[in-house]
Amino acid sequence: MMAMMDHLLVVPVLLPLATAALMLLLGEGRRGLKAVVNVLSTTLGLAVAVSLLLGVAGRDAPAAFGVYLPGNWPVPFGIVLVADRLSALMVVLTGCVGLASLLYALARWQHAGVYFHVLFQLQLMGLYGAFLTADLFNLFVFFEVLLAASYGLLLHGGGGARVRAGLHYIAINLVASMLFLIGVAVLYGVTGTLNMADIAQKLPAVPVSDRGLLHAGAAILAIAFLAKAGLWPLNFWLPPAYAAASAPSAAVFAILTKVGVYAVLRLWTLCFPADAGASAGFGSEVLVWGGIVTLAFGAVGMLASQQLARLAGYAVIASSGTLIAAIGFDAPVLNGGALFYLASSTLAGCALFLLVELLERVRQVEVDPQDLDDGNGALPAFLDAEPLPGTNLDDNEEALVGRVIPAALAFLGIAFAVCALVTAGLPPLSGFVAKLAMLSALLEQSTPAAWALFVLLILSGLFGAIALMRVGMRHFWTAQDRPPPRLRVIETLPIAGLLAASVALVLQAESGLAYTRAAAESLHAPHLYIDAVMGARPIVRTPGVTP
């Protein structure tokens, strides 16, 4: 059973690659067939991701790792794929976000470009690979795959706004990729390896004369990761880019910033633990205070945003700042709550980006007088009738009793309310559970930085609640004279699924927190990861014997 789970590690990478190749062979037409193939492949990828999560969750340390050697080369010379609790969680989130975004795109956005389905699968391949790889060079490769696909998805649909935002997005990510390569080269020059576990194993033996070069390479690499994670002041590109992207593309982008957060969390806890000697906790203050400033910037940006799409972008920045600050404290209990918050904010952010287009559709619908005309220039009887005596009236002397809320508006209102509660961290949903876990852990720190983050977590929730309430009033309370928008089931189904997952996090909060805390404890015991990776052995094949 364990060996079978280890072999499943390569499926999330190969499946999207094979699907993208197949759809390229189908040519530019056959979009219906491509859509079916894309949905089946993405669904299968999510099922495999869930199997990986259940597999690692069912194991106890030190066996809570799945390790696979795709080329059957010994460590650290070949490619290594690793699944632990953190990477399995990220892979499941990628599958959820990917499937929801794809289903939404089937309504209309798949028709806006020829290679949408191909780019979408390459995006998933890059995301899955980045979360599962165990060496820096392949992390760079998967980064570039997902970024190249994101360039096409950001420009998907055309338009001047997308082109301008896309150019900024491409420029900042090309610079970050260059820094990534420089940082990797420096670390390779110091340690002689690119395998993450091997780097962590060799760091204590780095001579004092090379320690400064080691820290310089780690800092350059961190800048690349933090730029992708949206750390202030490197996040100026994020709100306009995410706001300009099509709804399904922006929804996928909700997890792109988490790739940078994941890379920082993985490498920082692996290479600079408390027992790393002179390098112990390197850069922790930068992470803490940089995350705090980013959280404050995102909260103020949410409050100042007049457009829902930009507000959603600033919400992504606020969530990244929260996670980066929590990482810097090097506290397993705090990081356990932060990982629960990561799952909650990612699902809510994806749903919010999908809702943006539907809510804007409410404001764009205009009343056609002919729809209210019975052909004789008079209103229909049920609209022209006088209210009955004793009927409650609103400010316009119109009857309140018997007024029916259209199903489309009811769905949008409930979905937006749930998204707002999760994003702002208000009870009783998953955002509140995550923030409460982090606030409780911060009370045990008793440092100025901990108190600053404690206060900002509360204020950011208040600012987010005010901003989202204002947007809700604009879209729902002032839309009385507009007919309800027309929604397709394929557009509402993925939003409902994401919100149902957020509700499930609340219903299973105890199990969820236990899982994320176990993931955090594993991260803060880096020897478990090192032993699992360095202990992997290639399969020895005997001639004439089938393995």
Number of C-alpha atoms within 10 A of each C-alpha: 6 14 10 10 21 20 15 19 27 20 16 26 24 15 18 25 18 15 22 24 14 14 22 15 9 13 12 12 12 10 19 12 11 24 19 12 17 23 18 14 20 25 17 17 28 22 16 20 27 18 16 26 22 15 22 24 19 10 15 10 12 13 15 19 26 27 27 25 22 14 11 15 15 16 18 19 13 15 19 27 24 22 28 25 26 23 24 28 26 27 28 22 21 26 24 26 26 27 26 30 25 27 21 23 23 18 14 10 17 22 16 13 15 14 21 23 25 20 22 25 27 25 30 29 28 26 27 30 25 30 26 28 26 25 23 24 20 19 21 17 14 25 24 18 20 23 22 17 20 26 17 18 26 27 23 23 16 15 10 10 14 20 17 14 21 23 16 16 22 18 12 18 20 15 12 21 21 15 20 24 18 17 24 21 18 19 23 18 15 19 19 13 20 21 25 23 25 21 23 23 18 15 18 17 10 12 11 11 8 13 17 12 15 22 17 15 23 22 16 21 26 23 19 25 24 28 24 24 29 30 29 21 13 16 20 15 20 24 23 20 26 28 23 24 26 23 26 27 27 28 28 28 27 26 26 22 22 24 20 25 24 21 20 23 21 20 21 24 22 23 25 23 20 15 11 15 11 12 18 15 19 19 16 19 14 13 23 25 19 21 29 29 22 27 30 23 22 32 29 20 23 28 20 14 18 13 13 23 26 23 28 29 26 30 29 32 30 31 28 28 31 29 28 31 27 29 28 24 19 22 17 22 21 25 29 27 27 27 26 26 29 24 24 29 28 29 29 30 28 31 29 31 30 27 23 21 15 20 21 15 15 20 17 11 15 12 12 10 9 10 11 13 12 11 10 7 10 11 16 14 9 7 11 9 9 10 15 9 6 7 12 12 12 10 6 6 9 14 16 12 12 7 8 8 10 11 13 16 20 14 16 21 16 12 19 24 15 22 27 24 21 29 31 28 27 21 13 13 23 29 29 21 24 27 24 19 20 25 20 14 19 22 12 12 14 9 11 9 17 22 15 15 25 19 12 19 23 17 16 26 23 17 21 28 21 16 23 25 15 13 19 18 11 12 20 17 9 11 14 9 9 15 16 20 20 13 16 11 11 16 21 20 13 22 28 16 16 25 22 14 18 23 18 14 22 21 13 12 17 11 12 19 22 15 19 25 22 20 23 26 16 21 25 22 16 20 16 18 27 17 15 18 25 17 12 17 14 15 11 8 9 8 7 6 6 6 8
